[in-house]
Structure formats: C-alpha cells, structure tokens
Amino acid sequence: MDVLPENWLALQIFLQCQTQWRVIAGMGGAFYQGLDYPSVDVVIRLQAPKKKRRKTFQAVQLIEQGALSRINEKN
C-alpha cells in the first residue's frame, strides 16, 4: 500500500493507537465505537509538531472512520 507523504504521520499515529479502541461487548459480539481520544491526544502531542496537531488529528479521524466501517462489518 502506498501512503502519500502528507498522510504518513497520521498513519503512524493511528498505528501507535491500535490498542486504544473503545469496544462494547454484547450478545451479538463486539462493536467498536472508535479510538479513545484522550489516548490519541497523548500520542499526537508526543509525535506531531505543534502547528500540525489539528490537521493530524483530523487525518487520524478519517483513517479511524475507514477502519470502523471495515471492523464493524457484519458477514
């Protein structure tokens, strides 16, 4: 998979947050709500330059939306 250079930081942050999903478990199985944003914020503050943090967070959210649609697909 090719990643555009302007998206590389957001992808790296998303991957670093891969254990920070909010999950609801029930009789029908697990439902992923999304990433735990306070945890994402910590990673962004550590990894992204201050001027790029807002844009990076928005890019992480776009990746999250795509991931959620795939993760929560029903067979």
N, CA, C and O atoms as CSV, one atom per row, in Angstrom:
chain,resi,resn,atom,element,x,y,z
A,1,MET,N,N,0.846,-1.167,0.000
A,1,MET,CA,C,0.000,0.000,0.000
A,1,MET,C,C,0.896,1.236,0.000
A,1,MET,O,O,1.843,1.330,0.781
A,2,ASP,N,N,0.590,2.162,-0.866
A,2,ASP,CA,C,1.333,3.413,-0.913
A,2,ASP,C,C,0.643,4.452,-0.036
A,2,ASP,O,O,-0.583,4.563,-0.039
A,3,VAL,N,N,1.426,5.198,0.700
A,3,VAL,CA,C,0.907,6.260,1.565
A,3,VAL,C,C,1.535,7.567,1.112
A,3,VAL,O,O,2.756,7.674,0.989
A,4,LEU,N,N,0.695,8.554,0.868
A,4,LEU,CA,C,1.207,9.866,0.490
A,4,LEU,C,C,2.012,10.447,1.641
A,4,LEU,O,O,1.659,10.251,2.804
A,5,PRO,N,N,3.077,11.153,1.335
A,5,PRO,CA,C,3.926,11.710,2.401
A,5,PRO,C,C,3.157,12.565,3.408
A,5,PRO,O,O,3.462,12.544,4.600
A,6,GLU,N,N,2.156,13.318,2.931
A,6,GLU,CA,C,1.398,14.179,3.847
A,6,GLU,C,C,0.490,13.392,4.790
A,6,GLU,O,O,-0.025,13.946,5.761
A,7,ASN,N,N,0.291,12.103,4.508
A,7,ASN,CA,C,-0.542,11.257,5.374
A,7,ASN,C,C,0.279,10.325,6.263
A,7,ASN,O,O,-0.278,9.623,7.107
A,8,TRP,N,N,1.581,10.314,6.081
A,8,TRP,CA,C,2.434,9.361,6.784
A,8,TRP,C,C,2.360,9.528,8.299
A,8,TRP,O,O,2.237,8.536,9.017
A,9,LEU,N,N,2.432,10.751,8.798
A,9,LEU,CA,C,2.403,10.992,10.245
A,9,LEU,C,C,1.083,10.517,10.846
A,9,LEU,O,O,1.074,9.876,11.897
A,10,ALA,N,N,-0.025,10.826,10.187
A,10,ALA,CA,C,-1.336,10.400,10.691
A,10,ALA,C,C,-1.434,8.876,10.739
A,10,ALA,O,O,-1.973,8.317,11.695
A,11,LEU,N,N,-0.921,8.212,9.721
A,11,LEU,CA,C,-0.942,6.746,9.714
A,11,LEU,C,C,-0.096,6.188,10.848
A,11,LEU,O,O,-0.514,5.250,11.528
A,12,GLN,N,N,1.072,6.744,11.057
A,12,GLN,CA,C,1.939,6.280,12.142
A,12,GLN,C,C,1.258,6.453,13.499
A,12,GLN,O,O,1.332,5.567,14.351
A,13,ILE,N,N,0.605,7.579,13.698
A,13,ILE,CA,C,-0.098,7.824,14.962
A,13,ILE,C,C,-1.261,6.854,15.109
A,13,ILE,O,O,-1.471,6.302,16.189
A,14,PHE,N,N,-2.017,6.642,14.042
A,14,PHE,CA,C,-3.117,5.683,14.080
A,14,PHE,C,C,-2.607,4.299,14.477
A,14,PHE,O,O,-3.209,3.638,15.324
A,15,LEU,N,N,-1.525,3.863,13.884
A,15,LEU,CA,C,-0.968,2.546,14.204
A,15,LEU,C,C,-0.457,2.474,15.638
A,15,LEU,O,O,-0.554,1.425,16.275
A,16,GLN,N,N,0.082,3.565,16.148
A,16,GLN,CA,C,0.549,3.590,17.537
A,16,GLN,C,C,-0.617,3.524,18.520
A,16,GLN,O,O,-0.432,3.158,19.681
A,17,CYS,N,N,-1.812,3.877,18.059
A,17,CYS,CA,C,-3.003,3.864,18.915
A,17,CYS,C,C,-3.837,2.599,18.723
A,17,CYS,O,O,-4.983,2.544,19.170
A,18,GLN,N,N,-3.285,1.600,18.076
A,18,GLN,CA,C,-4.081,0.429,17.718
A,18,GLN,C,C,-4.629,-0.355,18.913
A,18,GLN,O,O,-5.542,-1.165,18.748
A,19,THR,N,N,-4.097,-0.133,20.086
A,19,THR,CA,C,-4.628,-0.817,21.277
A,19,THR,C,C,-5.584,0.076,22.063
A,19,THR,O,O,-5.970,-0.270,23.179
A,20,GLN,N,N,-5.965,1.206,21.503
A,20,GLN,CA,C,-6.770,2.185,22.236
A,20,GLN,C,C,-8.204,2.300,21.724
A,20,GLN,O,O,-8.785,3.384,21.745
A,21,TRP,N,N,-8.775,1.188,21.266
A,21,TRP,CA,C,-10.149,1.194,20.772
A,21,TRP,C,C,-11.139,1.122,21.920
A,21,TRP,O,O,-10.900,0.430,22.910
A,22,ARG,N,N,-12.239,1.829,21.790
A,22,ARG,CA,C,-13.374,1.687,22.710
A,22,ARG,C,C,-14.282,0.613,22.114
A,22,ARG,O,O,-14.747,0.731,20.980
A,23,VAL,N,N,-14.524,-0.433,22.899
A,23,VAL,CA,C,-15.268,-1.590,22.400
A,23,VAL,C,C,-16.424,-1.887,23.341
A,23,VAL,O,O,-16.270,-1.869,24.562
A,24,ILE,N,N,-17.589,-2.161,22.750
A,24,ILE,CA,C,-18.747,-2.615,23.514
A,24,ILE,C,C,-18.927,-4.092,23.187
A,24,ILE,O,O,-19.047,-4.469,22.021
A,25,ALA,N,N,-18.945,-4.917,24.214
A,25,ALA,CA,C,-19.146,-6.353,24.016
A,25,ALA,C,C,-20.553,-6.710,24.468
A,25,ALA,O,O,-20.994,-6.315,25.547
A,26,GLY,N,N,-21.241,-7.456,23.636
A,26,GLY,CA,C,-22.596,-7.866,23.971
A,26,GLY,C,C,-22.892,-9.237,23.404
A,26,GLY,O,O,-21.999,-9.940,22.932
A,27,MET,N,N,-24.152,-9.602,23.458
A,27,MET,CA,C,-24.575,-10.914,22.972
A,27,MET,C,C,-24.318,-11.071,21.470
A,27,MET,O,O,-24.085,-12.179,20.986
A,28,GLY,N,N,-24.361,-9.977,20.753
A,28,GLY,CA,C,-24.144,-10.025,19.305
A,28,GLY,C,C,-22.680,-9.935,18.916
A,28,GLY,O,O,-22.351,-9.910,17.730
A,29,GLY,N,N,-21.804,-9.888,19.901
A,29,GLY,CA,C,-20.380,-9.773,19.621
A,29,GLY,C,C,-19.850,-8.407,20.016
A,29,GLY,O,O,-20.492,-7.674,20.768
A,30,ALA,N,N,-18.704,-8.080,19.517
A,30,ALA,CA,C,-18.054,-6.818,19.859
A,30,ALA,C,C,-18.420,-5.746,18.834
A,30,ALA,O,O,-18.528,-6.022,17.639
A,31,PHE,N,N,-18.609,-4.520,19.322
A,31,PHE,CA,C,-18.851,-3.362,18.465
A,31,PHE,C,C,-17.812,-2.313,18.811
A,31,PHE,O,O,-17.709,-1.883,19.959
A,32,TYR,N,N,-17.054,-1.909,17.829
A,32,TYR,CA,C,-16.012,-0.905,18.030
A,32,TYR,C,C,-16.610,0.481,17.841
A,32,TYR,O,O,-17.131,0.799,16.772
A,33,GLN,N,N,-16.533,1.315,18.895
A,33,GLN,CA,C,-17.072,2.674,18.847
A,33,GLN,C,C,-16.109,3.646,18.190
A,33,GLN,O,O,-16.531,4.560,17.482
A,34,GLY,N,N,-14.846,3.459,18.416
A,34,GLY,CA,C,-13.838,4.370,17.894
A,34,GLY,C,C,-12.640,4.393,18.813
A,34,GLY,O,O,-12.585,3.670,19.809
A,35,LEU,N,N,-11.693,5.222,18.472
A,35,LEU,CA,C,-10.489,5.349,19.291
A,35,LEU,C,C,-10.776,6.152,20.548
A,35,LEU,O,O,-11.669,6.999,20.566
A,36,ASP,N,N,-10.025,5.883,21.582
A,36,ASP,CA,C,-10.088,6.650,22.821
A,36,ASP,C,C,-9.308,7.950,22.593
A,36,ASP,O,O,-8.077,7.954,22.584
A,37,TYR,N,N,-10.048,9.052,22.410
A,37,TYR,CA,C,-9.402,10.299,22.002
A,37,TYR,C,C,-8.405,10.869,23.006
A,37,TYR,O,O,-7.403,11.442,22.579
A,38,PRO,N,N,-8.620,10.745,24.309
A,38,PRO,CA,C,-7.557,11.204,25.214
A,38,PRO,C,C,-6.230,10.469,24.977
A,38,PRO,O,O,-5.160,11.065,25.092
A,39,SER,N,N,-6.304,9.199,24.653
A,39,SER,CA,C,-5.083,8.440,24.351
A,39,SER,C,C,-4.461,8.898,23.039
A,39,SER,O,O,-3.241,9.016,22.930
A,40,VAL,N,N,-5.304,9.156,22.047
A,40,VAL,CA,C,-4.811,9.650,20.762
A,40,VAL,C,C,-4.132,11.005,20.958
A,40,VAL,O,O,-3.086,11.275,20.368
A,41,ASP,N,N,-4.731,11.847,21.784
A,41,ASP,CA,C,-4.169,13.173,22.052
A,41,ASP,C,C,-2.754,13.073,22.613
A,41,ASP,O,O,-1.875,13.843,22.224
A,42,VAL,N,N,-2.531,12.140,23.515
A,42,VAL,CA,C,-1.193,11.962,24.090
A,42,VAL,C,C,-0.190,11.620,22.992
A,42,VAL,O,O,0.901,12.188,22.943
A,43,VAL,N,N,-0.557,10.700,22.121
A,43,VAL,CA,C,0.362,10.289,21.056
A,43,VAL,C,C,0.617,11.453,20.094
A,43,VAL,O,O,1.754,11.674,19.676
A,44,ILE,N,N,-0.425,12.187,19.747
A,44,ILE,CA,C,-0.250,13.328,18.840
A,44,ILE,C,C,0.665,14.373,19.465
A,44,ILE,O,O,1.535,14.916,18.786
A,45,ARG,N,N,0.479,14.659,20.745
A,45,ARG,CA,C,1.333,15.651,21.416
A,45,ARG,C,C,2.800,15.206,21.432
A,45,ARG,O,O,3.706,16.037,21.359
A,46,LEU,N,N,3.024,13.909,21.527
A,46,LEU,CA,C,4.396,13.397,21.541
A,46,LEU,C,C,5.021,13.327,20.150
A,46,LEU,O,O,6.238,13.452,20.010
A,47,GLN,N,N,4.201,13.129,19.127
A,47,GLN,CA,C,4.742,12.840,17.799
A,47,GLN,C,C,4.633,13.981,16.785
A,47,GLN,O,O,5.486,14.111,15.907
A,48,ALA,N,N,3.595,14.805,16.898
A,48,ALA,CA,C,3.342,15.809,15.857
A,48,ALA,C,C,3.842,17.188,16.274
A,48,ALA,O,O,3.703,17.579,17.433
A,49,PRO,N,N,4.420,17.920,15.334
A,49,PRO,CA,C,4.784,19.310,15.631
A,49,PRO,C,C,3.525,20.106,15.990
A,49,PRO,O,O,2.448,19.841,15.457
A,50,LYS,N,N,3.661,21.054,16.870
A,50,LYS,CA,C,2.514,21.800,17.387
A,50,LYS,C,C,1.629,22.368,16.273
A,50,LYS,O,O,0.403,22.314,16.369
A,51,LYS,N,N,2.234,22.902,15.235
A,51,LYS,CA,C,1.470,23.523,14.150
A,51,LYS,C,C,0.688,22.508,13.316
A,51,LYS,O,O,-0.228,22.886,12.586
A,52,LYS,N,N,1.034,21.238,13.415
A,52,LYS,CA,C,0.380,20.208,12.600
A,52,LYS,C,C,-0.593,19.342,13.398
A,52,LYS,O,O,-1.195,18.426,12.838
A,53,ARG,N,N,-0.756,19.608,14.667
A,53,ARG,CA,C,-1.558,18.712,15.515
A,53,ARG,C,C,-3.029,18.654,15.111
A,53,ARG,O,O,-3.600,17.566,15.031
A,54,ARG,N,N,-3.647,19.799,14.856
A,54,ARG,CA,C,-5.074,19.796,14.498
A,54,ARG,C,C,-5.300,19.027,13.194
A,54,ARG,O,O,-6.189,18.180,13.114
A,55,LYS,N,N,-4.500,19.323,12.188
A,55,LYS,CA,C,-4.641,18.651,10.892
A,55,LYS,C,C,-4.339,17.158,11.015
A,55,LYS,O,O,-4.991,16.336,10.371
A,56,THR,N,N,-3.368,16.815,11.828
A,56,THR,CA,C,-3.022,15.406,12.032
A,56,THR,C,C,-4.161,14.668,12.720
A,56,THR,O,O,-4.482,13.540,12.346
A,57,PHE,N,N,-4.779,15.295,13.726
A,57,PHE,CA,C,-5.913,14.668,14.409
A,57,PHE,C,C,-7.059,14.428,13.427
A,57,PHE,O,O,-7.683,13.367,13.448
A,58,GLN,N,N,-7.334,15.399,12.575
A,58,GLN,CA,C,-8.397,15.239,11.583
A,58,GLN,C,C,-8.081,14.095,10.624
A,58,GLN,O,O,-8.976,13.343,10.237
A,59,ALA,N,N,-6.833,13.964,10.244
A,59,ALA,CA,C,-6.431,12.868,9.356
A,59,ALA,C,C,-6.560,11.517,10.058
A,59,ALA,O,O,-6.973,10.535,9.442
A,60,VAL,N,N,-6.209,11.464,11.335
A,60,VAL,CA,C,-6.374,10.226,12.109
A,60,VAL,C,C,-7.855,9.860,12.180
A,60,VAL,O,O,-8.206,8.684,12.079
A,61,GLN,N,N,-8.723,10.852,12.351
A,61,GLN,CA,C,-10.163,10.581,12.385
A,61,GLN,C,C,-10.657,9.988,11.062
A,61,GLN,O,O,-11.508,9.099,11.065
A,62,LEU,N,N,-10.138,10.467,9.946
A,62,LEU,CA,C,-10.529,9.903,8.649
A,62,LEU,C,C,-10.100,8.446,8.531
A,62,LEU,O,O,-10.855,7.608,8.036
A,63,ILE,N,N,-8.896,8.150,8.981
A,63,ILE,CA,C,-8.423,6.761,8.973
A,63,ILE,C,C,-9.306,5.919,9.891
A,63,ILE,O,O,-9.685,4.800,9.544
A,64,GLU,N,N,-9.629,6.460,11.055
A,64,GLU,CA,C,-10.485,5.767,12.019
A,64,GLU,C,C,-11.845,5.440,11.399
A,64,GLU,O,O,-12.340,4.324,11.558
A,65,GLN,N,N,-12.450,6.391,10.701
A,65,GLN,CA,C,-13.758,6.156,10.073
A,65,GLN,C,C,-13.700,4.998,9.083
A,65,GLN,O,O,-14.584,4.141,9.061
A,66,GLY,N,N,-12.657,4.984,8.271
A,66,GLY,CA,C,-12.500,3.888,7.321
A,66,GLY,C,C,-12.293,2.555,8.017
A,66,GLY,O,O,-12.846,1.535,7.606
A,67,ALA,N,N,-11.495,2.571,9.068
A,67,ALA,CA,C,-11.236,1.336,9.818
A,67,ALA,C,C,-12.509,0.839,10.496
A,67,ALA,O,O,-12.789,-0.360,10.488
A,68,LEU,N,N,-13.278,1.752,11.082
A,68,LEU,CA,C,-14.510,1.356,11.771
A,68,LEU,C,C,-15.500,0.692,10.822
A,68,LEU,O,O,-16.137,-0.299,11.177
A,69,SER,N,N,-15.627,1.230,9.631
A,69,SER,CA,C,-16.577,0.635,8.693
A,69,SER,C,C,-16.180,-0.794,8.330
A,69,SER,O,O,-17.045,-1.640,8.104
A,70,ARG,N,N,-14.894,-1.062,8.276
A,70,ARG,CA,C,-14.425,-2.419,7.982
A,70,ARG,C,C,-14.504,-3.329,9.212
A,70,ARG,O,O,-14.931,-4.479,9.112
A,71,ILE,N,N,-14.095,-2.811,10.357
A,71,ILE,CA,C,-14.073,-3.617,11.579
A,71,ILE,C,C,-15.473,-4.070,11.964
A,71,ILE,O,O,-15.674,-5.212,12.379
A,72,ASN,N,N,-16.443,-3.167,11.824
A,72,ASN,CA,C,-17.801,-3.463,12.282
A,72,ASN,C,C,-18.692,-4.079,11.210
A,72,ASN,O,O,-19.894,-4.230,11.425
A,73,GLU,N,N,-18.127,-4.436,10.064
A,73,GLU,CA,C,-18.918,-5.097,9.021
A,73,GLU,C,C,-19.454,-6.423,9.539
A,73,GLU,O,O,-18.761,-7.170,10.229
A,74,LYS,N,N,-20.677,-6.687,9.196
A,74,LYS,CA,C,-21.272,-7.988,9.538
A,74,LYS,C,C,-21.126,-8.911,8.335
A,74,LYS,O,O,-21.312,-8.482,7.196
A,75,ASN,N,N,-20.799,-10.162,8.579
A,75,ASN,CA,C,-20.652,-11.133,7.474
A,75,ASN,C,C,-22.002,-11.581,6.977
A,75,ASN,O,O,-22.082,-12.393,6.055
